[in-house]
């Protein structure tokens, strides 16, 4: 998957990280979710979107359980 542009530009990346830190949001989780939405956008279909989001959330929860 390709990261959305906001995760490629260093200045924007710092801004996103700052916002995530202020709001107690995991940057990697946000990036993964944005990638999924970006991947499905423009396809004209929602098939698989919910399952892909659920997979990302399950991976995030599993990472937290390992820590």
N, CA, C and O of each residue as an XYZ file, in Angstrom:
268
protein
N       0.842     -1.188      0.000
C       0.000      0.000      0.000
C       0.879      1.241      0.000
O       1.975      1.251      0.560
N       0.383      2.262     -0.627
C       1.102      3.526     -0.694
C       0.541      4.475      0.358
O      -0.674      4.632      0.486
N       1.427      5.095      1.095
C       1.001      6.037      2.130
C       0.399      7.282      1.492
O       0.876      7.740      0.454
N      -0.640      7.828      2.101
C      -1.214      9.085      1.613
C      -0.162     10.198      1.672
O       0.775     10.121      2.467
N      -0.310     11.222      0.844
C       0.687     12.301      0.781
C       1.015     12.947      2.124
O       2.147     13.384      2.329
N       0.061     13.016      3.035
C       0.331     13.664      4.321
C       1.351     12.900      5.153
O       1.842     13.422      6.154
N       1.677     11.683      4.759
C       2.674     10.907      5.478
C       4.005     10.855      4.734
O       4.951     10.219      5.197
N       4.081     11.521      3.585
C       5.305     11.511      2.798
C       6.111     12.791      2.981
O       7.338     12.740      3.063
N       5.448     13.922      3.044
C       6.106     15.215      3.209
C       6.540     15.376      4.662
O       5.731     15.195      5.572
N       7.810     15.715      4.889
C       8.334     15.752      6.260
C       7.655     16.805      7.131
O       7.400     16.550      8.308
N       7.359     17.971      6.583
C       6.707     19.015      7.373
C       5.278     18.615      7.748
O       4.853     18.782      8.891
N       4.562     18.095      6.783
C       3.189     17.658      7.046
C       3.185     16.472      7.999
O       2.313     16.355      8.860
N       4.152     15.611      7.836
C       4.271     14.446      8.718
C       4.450     14.888     10.173
O       3.844     14.309     11.075
N       5.279     15.913     10.405
C       5.469     16.441     11.765
C       4.160     17.018     12.308
O       3.833     16.835     13.480
N       3.416     17.715     11.447
C       2.135     18.290     11.874
C       1.155     17.189     12.263
O       0.486     17.281     13.293
N       1.073     16.146     11.436
C       0.177     15.023     11.735
C       0.588     14.365     13.052
O      -0.263     14.055     13.886
N       1.887     14.154     13.237
C       2.368     13.542     14.490
C       2.025     14.408     15.687
O       1.619     13.895     16.730
N       2.184     15.713     15.547
C       1.875     16.630     16.639
C       0.387     16.555     17.005
O       0.035     16.500     18.183
N      -0.465     16.553     16.004
C      -1.918     16.460     16.243
C      -2.254     15.127     16.902
O      -3.053     15.071     17.836
N      -1.638     14.059     16.409
C      -1.889     12.742     17.000
C      -1.429     12.697     18.458
O      -2.129     12.171     19.324
N      -0.254     13.249     18.717
C       0.245     13.270     20.093
C      -0.685     14.051     21.013
O      -0.969     13.612     22.127
N      -1.158     15.198     20.555
C      -2.060     16.034     21.359
C      -3.376     15.329     21.661
O      -4.007     15.588     22.686
N      -3.787     14.435     20.760
C      -5.092     13.778     20.902
C      -4.982     12.303     21.252
O      -5.961     11.560     21.185
N      -3.759     11.884     21.633
C      -3.525     10.498     22.037
C      -3.986      9.492     20.972
O      -4.690      8.526     21.266
N      -3.569      9.752     19.732
C      -3.895      8.881     18.598
C      -2.602      8.253     18.100
O      -1.600      8.948     17.931
N      -2.613      6.970     17.869
C      -1.449      6.274     17.359
C      -1.236      6.642     15.881
O      -2.115      6.424     15.047
N      -0.068      7.196     15.575
C       0.230      7.656     14.214
C       0.219      6.485     13.231
O      -0.285      6.616     12.115
N       0.767      5.351     13.636
C       0.804      4.197     12.729
C      -0.603      3.689     12.422
O      -0.891      3.298     11.291
N      -1.467      3.695     13.417
C      -2.849      3.278     13.191
C      -3.527      4.236     12.218
O      -4.196      3.804     11.280
N      -3.355      5.532     12.440
C      -3.947      6.521     11.535
C      -3.429      6.333     10.117
O      -4.200      6.377      9.158
N      -2.130      6.125      9.987
C      -1.533      5.917      8.659
C      -2.123      4.684      7.986
O      -2.494      4.733      6.813
N      -2.212      3.582      8.722
C      -2.771      2.349      8.166
C      -4.213      2.544      7.716
O      -4.601      2.082      6.643
N      -5.010      3.233      8.540
C      -6.411      3.471      8.180
C      -6.521      4.389      6.960
O      -7.360      4.165      6.087
N      -5.683      5.409      6.901
C      -5.687      6.310      5.737
C      -5.295      5.568      4.467
O      -5.860      5.814      3.401
N      -4.331      4.663      4.576
C      -3.922      3.871      3.419
C      -5.079      3.030      2.900
O      -5.291      2.932      1.691
N      -5.828      2.422      3.818
C      -6.972      1.589      3.424
C      -8.026      2.438      2.715
O      -8.516      2.064      1.649
N      -8.370      3.570      3.303
C      -9.380      4.436      2.701
C      -8.887      4.945      1.348
O      -9.649      4.987      0.381
N      -7.625      5.328      1.281
C      -7.039      5.814      0.033
C      -7.073      4.723     -1.044
O      -7.362      4.997     -2.209
N      -6.781      3.517     -0.647
C      -6.786      2.382     -1.571
C      -8.176      2.142     -2.160
O      -8.309      1.799     -3.335
N      -9.202      2.322     -1.342
C     -10.571      2.056     -1.783
C     -11.234      3.259     -2.457
O     -12.253      3.107     -3.131
N     -10.664      4.449     -2.281
C     -11.304      5.635     -2.851
C     -11.216      5.604     -4.372
O     -10.210      5.189     -4.949
N     -12.266      6.040     -4.987
C     -12.312      6.086     -6.439
C     -12.639      4.762     -7.088
O     -12.808      4.689     -8.306
N     -12.729      3.720     -6.294
C     -13.010      2.414     -6.881
C     -14.502      2.238     -7.161
O     -14.906      1.352     -7.915
N     -15.313      3.102     -6.539
C     -16.754      2.996     -6.750
C     -17.372      1.819     -6.019
O     -18.544      1.500     -6.216
N     -16.594      1.187     -5.190
C     -17.133      0.040     -4.455
C     -16.687      0.121     -3.002
O     -15.617      0.640     -2.684
N     -17.516     -0.391     -2.157
C     -17.170     -0.431     -0.741
C     -16.825     -1.854     -0.327
O     -16.426     -2.092      0.813
N     -16.977     -2.795     -1.241
C     -16.724     -4.191     -0.908
C     -15.314     -4.357     -0.370
O     -14.347     -3.979     -1.031
N     -15.194     -4.905      0.792
C     -13.901     -5.182      1.388
C     -13.375     -4.075      2.292
O     -12.447     -4.302      3.068
N     -13.955     -2.880      2.203
C     -13.461     -1.760      3.009
C     -13.602     -2.056      4.495
O     -12.637     -1.924      5.247
N     -14.781     -2.450      4.919
C     -14.998     -2.729      6.338
C     -14.086     -3.848      6.836
O     -13.552     -3.776      7.943
N     -13.914     -4.878      6.015
C     -13.055     -5.988      6.408
C     -11.599     -5.531      6.524
O     -10.891     -5.934      7.447
N     -11.158     -4.695      5.592
C      -9.789     -4.191      5.644
C      -9.571     -3.311      6.867
O      -8.520     -3.389      7.504
N     -10.542     -2.479      7.201
C     -10.448     -1.641      8.398
C     -10.407     -2.517      9.638
O      -9.624     -2.264     10.554
N     -11.233     -3.533      9.673
C     -11.252     -4.447     10.820
C      -9.907     -5.153     10.969
O      -9.434     -5.346     12.089
N      -9.294     -5.536      9.871
C      -7.980     -6.184      9.904
C      -6.928     -5.249     10.491
O      -6.114     -5.663     11.316
N      -6.946     -3.985     10.063
C      -5.996     -2.991     10.577
C      -6.204     -2.796     12.079
O      -5.236     -2.738     12.838
N      -7.451     -2.695     12.505
C      -7.738     -2.516     13.932
C      -7.316     -3.741     14.738
O      -6.774     -3.606     15.835
N      -7.559     -4.923     14.203
C      -7.145     -6.149     14.895
C      -5.625     -6.210     15.053
O      -5.124     -6.611     16.104
N      -4.885     -5.809     14.001
C      -3.421     -5.770     14.075
C      -2.962     -4.779     15.140
O      -2.034     -5.052     15.901
N      -3.623     -3.628     15.182
C      -3.279     -2.597     16.176
C      -3.508     -3.128     17.586
O      -2.660     -2.950     18.461
N      -4.629     -3.769     17.809
C      -4.946     -4.309     19.135
C      -3.934     -5.404     19.504
O      -3.489     -5.484     20.649
N      -3.584     -6.227     18.547
C      -2.606     -7.285     18.804
C      -1.241     -6.700     19.155
O      -0.548     -7.228     20.025
N      -0.847     -5.613     18.488
C       0.426     -4.960     18.809
C       0.400     -4.443     20.246
O       1.391     -4.545     20.969
N      -0.733     -3.892     20.647
C      -0.861     -3.380     22.013
C      -0.808     -4.483     23.041
O      -0.274     -4.287     24.132
N      -1.355     -5.642     22.711
C      -1.358     -6.769     23.635
C       0.047     -7.347     23.796
O       0.379     -7.912     24.838
N       0.874     -7.198     22.747
C       2.247     -7.732     22.802
C       3.151     -6.848     23.632
O       4.175     -7.304     24.141
N       2.780     -5.580     23.774
C       3.640     -4.632     24.505
C       3.571     -4.814     25.995
O       4.237     -4.091     26.736
